[in-house]
Amino acid sequence: MIFNPTGSFSLRKGFRKVISCDFCGYNEFFNIAERADGMQVLECVRCGLAFLGQLPNSDLLSSYMKKTISRKKIKQK
C-alpha cells in the first residue's frame, strides 16, 4: 500500500509529518509496519529507505539537546 504523506493521521505534539524522503526527496512511501505506540514505519518507493512517518520538530530536538547538555555538565562537576 502506498502511503500519501498529505493524508490525515494523528500528529504527535512536538513532531512533524514526513513529506519527502530525506535521502532521495521522493514523496511516495510504502506503509510497511506500525509500531506498538502507533507510529507508522514507512519505506520510500524509490530508494527503499525506511523511517518513521513522524519526526521530532526543531523545537523538540532543541529542548532535548539542552536537557542532555545540562545533565552532562552536572555529571562532570
Kinemage of the C-alpha trace (Angstrom):
@kinemage 1
@onewidth
@group {chain A} dominant
@subgroup {mainchain}
@vectorlist {calphas} color= white
{ca met a 1} P 0.000 0.000 0.000
{ca ile a 2} L 1.435 3.375 -0.972
{ca phe a 3} L 1.223 5.950 1.803
{ca asn a 4} L 0.261 9.501 0.901
{ca pro a 5} L 2.175 11.941 3.139
{ca thr a 6} L -0.524 14.595 2.726
{ca gly a 7} L -3.193 12.266 4.147
{ca ser a 8} L -4.631 12.794 7.581
{ca phe a 9} L -3.425 10.980 10.655
{ca ser a 10} L -2.903 11.923 14.267
{ca leu a 11} L 0.233 14.050 14.607
{ca arg a 12} L 2.025 13.840 17.955
{ca lys a 13} L 2.843 17.024 19.852
{ca gly a 14} L 6.377 18.168 19.026
{ca phe a 15} L 6.570 16.121 15.835
{ca arg a 16} L 6.335 16.980 12.147
{ca lys a 17} L 4.918 14.899 9.339
{ca val a 18} L 7.436 13.475 6.861
{ca ile a 19} L 6.532 14.714 3.382
{ca ser a 20} L 9.542 13.502 1.405
{ca cys a 21} L 12.399 11.033 1.730
{ca asp a 22} L 15.475 12.558 3.397
{ca phe a 23} L 17.749 10.539 1.113
{ca cys a 24} L 16.284 10.919 -2.388
{ca gly a 25} L 13.499 13.505 -1.973
{ca tyr a 26} L 10.735 11.264 -3.360
{ca asn a 27} L 7.266 11.695 -1.827
{ca glu a 28} L 5.635 8.262 -2.089
{ca phe a 29} L 6.092 5.623 0.577
{ca phe a 30} L 5.014 2.098 1.426
{ca asn a 31} L 3.457 1.747 4.861
{ca ile a 32} L 5.465 -1.296 5.995
{ca ala a 33} L 4.611 -1.523 9.701
{ca glu a 34} L 3.060 0.140 12.701
{ca arg a 35} L 4.925 0.224 15.992
{ca ala a 36} L 3.240 -0.712 19.271
{ca asp a 37} L 2.972 3.007 20.103
{ca gly a 38} L 1.082 3.686 16.850
{ca met a 39} L 3.930 5.305 14.909
{ca gln a 40} L 3.983 4.312 11.237
{ca val a 41} L 7.144 2.868 9.693
{ca leu a 42} L 7.417 3.924 6.047
{ca glu a 43} L 9.652 2.853 3.167
{ca cys a 44} L 10.475 5.136 0.246
{ca val a 45} L 9.137 3.727 -3.037
{ca arg a 46} L 12.172 4.982 -4.967
{ca cys a 47} L 15.233 4.243 -2.792
{ca gly a 48} L 13.955 1.882 -0.081
{ca leu a 49} L 14.972 3.993 2.933
{ca ala a 50} L 12.833 3.058 5.955
{ca phe a 51} L 11.892 5.704 8.535
{ca leu a 52} L 9.154 6.831 10.901
{ca gly a 53} L 6.263 8.793 9.418
{ca gln a 54} L 6.687 11.489 12.075
{ca leu a 55} L 9.962 13.027 13.174
{ca pro a 56} L 10.729 15.421 16.039
{ca asn a 57} L 10.465 19.092 15.072
{ca ser a 58} L 13.311 21.542 15.715
{ca asp a 59} L 11.778 22.837 18.973
{ca leu a 60} L 11.548 19.340 20.453
{ca leu a 61} L 15.109 18.485 19.377
{ca ser a 62} L 16.443 21.740 20.802
{ca ser a 63} L 14.697 21.103 24.122
{ca tyr a 64} L 16.096 17.566 24.266
{ca met a 65} L 19.626 18.748 23.477
{ca lys a 66} L 19.505 21.432 26.195
{ca lys a 67} L 18.415 18.846 28.779
{ca thr a 68} L 21.095 16.388 27.657
{ca ile a 69} L 23.872 19.002 27.763
{ca ser a 70} L 22.730 20.178 31.223
{ca arg a 71} L 22.874 16.601 32.566
{ca lys a 72} L 26.384 16.113 31.178
{ca lys a 73} L 27.597 19.342 32.796
{ca ile a 74} L 26.158 18.272 36.173
{ca lys a 75} L 27.877 14.861 35.932
{ca gln a 76} L 31.237 16.465 35.069
{ca lys a 77} L 31.273 18.627 38.228
